[in-house]
């Protein structure tokens, strides 16, 4: 593995309680398998690189009947116009959202549309599923956006690889704690909810 550090976003706050540094770590695989990368907290990014993060995943298992019934009320298709949905909702997201979307679409992917108002990108790395993006509407606990992950948990329950990777986990993504069998990478090991 070839490691690259990026200090351009490094910060230092002169306060004993909040002093911190930020260093982004990127890598290029040499002999490491895709499975090794995911299982050690790396997530794919552009230019054939991976980045180290508080990665998160869900051990696949059947979802509750209540969630299945809620999903039945949502129309899910593989056809739609993700560009138009993104254009309609891009003000909800950071300035980098468009570049991120283009990067996940550069990988092997499937796009799913939920009630024609939300779209999700499911990437495939060999047999490893990575639920990399969801756009449309605002993230609300009772909205469509959080339930999209349950769709993939249910759909992939019989996948030979036992986990669905779901991006990073930081405080602003606390809704992910509600997912069954949720785990996050602490830099050394996977922590269960």
C-alpha positions in Angstrom: 0.0 0.0 0.0 1.2 3.5 -0.9 0.2 6.1 1.7 -0.3 9.8 1.0 -1.0 12.4 3.7 -2.9 15.6 3.0 -2.3 18.4 5.5 -4.1 21.2 3.5 -7.1 21.0 5.8 -5.1 20.7 9.0 -6.2 22.9 11.9 -5.0 23.7 15.4 -7.2 25.3 18.0 -5.3 26.9 20.9 -7.4 25.5 23.7 -6.5 22.6 25.9 -9.9 21.0 25.6 -10.4 21.4 21.9 -6.9 21.5 20.4 -6.9 19.3 17.4 -5.2 18.5 14.1 -6.7 17.2 11.0 -4.7 15.1 8.6 -6.3 13.2 5.7 -4.8 9.9 4.8 -5.1 8.4 1.4 -3.7 5.2 -0.1 -3.3 3.2 -3.3 -3.6 -0.5 -3.2 -0.5 -2.5 -4.1 -1.1 -6.1 -2.9 -4.1 -5.4 -0.7 -7.5 -6.8 -1.8 -10.6 -4.7 -2.0 -11.9 -6.8 0.9 -8.9 -5.9 3.0 -9.4 -2.2 2.3 -13.0 -2.2 3.3 -12.4 -4.4 6.4 -9.7 -2.0 7.6 -11.7 1.2 7.5 -10.7 2.4 4.0 -13.3 3.8 1.6 -12.9 4.3 -2.1 -12.4 7.8 -3.6 -11.4 9.2 -6.9 -8.1 8.6 -8.8 -7.9 4.9 -7.7 -7.3 6.1 -4.1 -8.9 5.1 -0.8 -9.2 7.3 2.2 -9.1 6.3 5.9 -12.2 7.4 7.9 -14.6 6.4 10.6 -16.1 4.0 8.0 -19.4 2.4 8.8 -21.2 -0.8 7.9 -24.1 -3.0 8.6 -24.0 -6.8 9.0 -26.7 -8.0 6.7 -29.7 -9.8 8.3 -33.4 -9.8 7.7 -35.2 -6.6 8.5 -38.3 -6.2 10.6 -41.8 -6.8 9.3 -42.6 -3.1 10.2 -39.7 -1.9 7.9 -40.7 -4.3 5.1 -44.3 -2.9 5.3 -43.0 0.7 5.2 -40.9 -0.2 2.1 -43.9 -1.6 0.4 -45.5 1.9 0.4 -42.6 3.3 -1.5 -42.1 2.9 -5.3 -38.6 1.8 -6.1 -37.3 1.7 -9.7 -34.1 1.7 -11.6 -35.3 4.4 -14.0 -35.4 8.1 -13.4 -33.4 11.3 -13.9 -30.8 11.5 -11.1 -29.4 14.8 -12.6 -32.8 16.5 -12.2 -33.3 15.2 -8.7 -29.8 16.4 -7.8 -30.4 19.8 -9.3 -33.6 20.2 -7.3 -32.0 19.4 -4.0 -28.4 20.4 -4.3 -28.9 23.4 -2.0 -29.4 20.9 0.9 -25.8 19.6 0.5 -22.3 20.9 0.7 -20.5 22.5 -2.2 -18.6 19.3 -2.8 -21.7 17.1 -3.3 -21.6 17.3 -7.1 -18.0 16.2 -7.2 -18.7 13.4 -4.8 -21.6 12.2 -6.9 -19.4 12.1 -10.0 -16.8 10.1 -8.2 -19.2 7.4 -7.0 -20.7 7.2 -10.5 -17.2 6.5 -11.9 -17.2 3.1 -10.0 -19.4 0.1 -11.0 -22.8 1.2 -9.8 -26.6 0.9 -9.8 -28.9 3.8 -9.3 -32.3 3.3 -7.5 -35.1 5.8 -7.4 -37.5 6.1 -4.4 -40.9 7.7 -5.2 -39.1 9.6 -8.0 -37.9 12.1 -5.5 -34.8 10.4 -3.9 -32.1 8.5 -5.7 -29.4 6.3 -4.3 -26.1 4.9 -5.7 -25.1 1.4 -4.8 -21.5 0.7 -5.8 -20.0 -2.8 -6.3 -16.4 -3.7 -5.6 -16.2 -7.3 -6.6 -19.0 -8.8 -4.4 -18.8 -6.0 -1.8 -21.7 -3.6 -1.8 -21.1 0.0 -0.9 -24.2 2.2 -0.4 -22.3 5.4 -1.3 -24.8 8.1 -1.9 -28.4 9.2 -1.4 -29.7 12.5 -2.7 -33.1 14.1 -2.7 -35.4 15.5 0.0 -34.1 16.4 3.4 -32.9 13.8 5.8 -35.7 13.4 8.3 -36.2 10.3 10.6 -39.6 9.7 9.2 -38.8 10.6 5.6 -37.8 8.5 2.6 -34.1 9.1 2.8 -33.4 7.0 6.0 -35.6 4.1 4.8 -33.5 3.7 1.6 -30.8 1.9 3.6 -33.3 -0.7 4.8 -34.2 -1.4 1.2 -30.6 -2.4 0.5 -30.3 -4.4 3.7 -33.3 -6.4 2.7 -32.3 -6.7 -1.0 -28.8 -7.8 -0.2 -29.6 -10.1 2.7 -28.5 -13.2 0.7 -25.4 -11.5 -0.7 -22.3 -13.7 -0.2 -20.4 -10.9 1.4 -22.0 -10.3 4.9 -21.7 -6.5 5.1 -23.2 -3.5 3.5 -20.8 -0.5 3.8 -22.6 2.8 4.2 -19.9 5.5 4.1 -18.6 7.5 7.0 -19.9 7.8 10.5 -19.6 11.1 12.4 -22.0 12.9 14.7 -23.9 14.5 11.9 -24.7 11.0 10.6 -26.2 9.9 14.0 -29.3 8.5 12.2 -27.2 5.6 11.1 -27.1 4.4 14.7 -30.7 3.2 14.2 -29.7 0.7 11.6 -29.7 -2.9 12.8 -26.2 -4.5 13.3 -24.5 -1.1 12.8 -20.7 -0.9 13.3 -18.1 1.8 12.8 -14.3 1.7 12.4 -12.3 3.4 15.2 -9.0 3.1 13.5 -8.1 -0.3 14.9 -11.3 -2.3 15.1 -15.0 -2.4 14.4 -17.2 -1.0 17.2 -20.7 -2.4 17.5 -23.6 0.0 18.3 
